[in-house]
Amino acid sequence: MRNKTTKITMYGTNWCGDCRRAKLFFSEHRIPYNWVNVDEDREASDLITEMNNGYRSVPTIVFDDGAILVEPLASELALKLGISSQG
């Protein structure tokens, strides 16, 4: 069980299926996160393009420990957050 609140920022778009799946994962596990729509925020779009070596990959999820996950699977999110990915 997590006892420390991790600050998470997810950069994505409303049309992105992987973004919707990541949002659903966070919602199902009651994990708070900040959502930044890169279609509406030019600075955020430029930032993730820089983070991803010239690619505008979404979702790009940034954690307060400096870790970055790009287009992660639910199992990768669970591992990063220290929660069981088993139902």
Secondary structure, DSSP 8 states (H G I E B T S, - for coil): ---S---EEEEE-TT-HHHHHHHHHHHHTT---EEEETTT-HHHHHHHHHHTTT---S-EEEETTS-EEES--HHHHHHHHT-----
